[in-house]
Amino acid sequence: MGHMAGGRRAILIDARVNALPGAHGLARSVMKLVGHMSEPDDGLTLRVLVNPRHEQIFPLSGLPAYADLIGTDPRYSRNIGAGSSPG
């Protein structure tokens, strides 16, 4: 069995498409998917990959407060938190 970081189970959604020019439709679908997910009550963590160095098509502040936003740029590799404005 593999070891999970921190011993916590997580749902991981890749929302980096939200920073790609021309990806409006796909970005909207991904962001709505995350926005409509209810807070997990079984110990799962909702983690969302984002690319904070680029302008976002849809604001990250629209994501649920319980979502852990994970910056994928090495300069932003820490958890940037939901609704924060990386820069």
Secondary structure, DSSP 4 states (H G I P E B T S, - for coil): -PPPGGG--EEEEE-GGGGSTT-HHHHHHHHHHHHHPPPPSSS-EEEEEE-TTS--SS-GGGS-TT-EEEE-SGGG-SB--TT----
